Amino acid sequence: MTADQFAHDITVLPKELSTKEVMALDPKNLIVPDEFNPTDPAPKS
């Protein structure tokens, strides 16, 4: 998944899941490098 996909998913959450805390999430902080794939770049901040 990419940060753009997370950003989109956050915008289409059902109303009961769309809390201030969820809306404040930074999608690029949700991306975790794949420890089993050394070519996977670290997340950009």
ChimeraX attribute file (.defattr): number of C-alpha atoms within 10 A of each C-alpha:
attribute: neighborCount
match mode: 1-to-1
recipient: residues
	/A:1	8
	/A:2	12
	/A:3	16
	/A:4	11
	/A:5	11
	/A:6	17
	/A:7	16
	/A:8	12
	/A:9	11
	/A:10	18
	/A:11	12
	/A:12	10
	/A:13	13
	/A:14	9
	/A:15	8
	/A:16	6
	/A:17	12
	/A:18	14
	/A:19	12
	/A:20	8
	/A:21	8
	/A:22	12
	/A:23	14
	/A:24	10
	/A:25	13
	/A:26	13
	/A:27	17
	/A:28	16
	/A:29	12
	/A:30	14
	/A:31	15
	/A:32	13
	/A:33	13
	/A:34	11
	/A:35	9
	/A:36	7
	/A:37	8
	/A:38	9
	/A:39	9
	/A:40	11
	/A:41	10
	/A:42	12
	/A:43	12
	/A:44	8
	/A:45	6
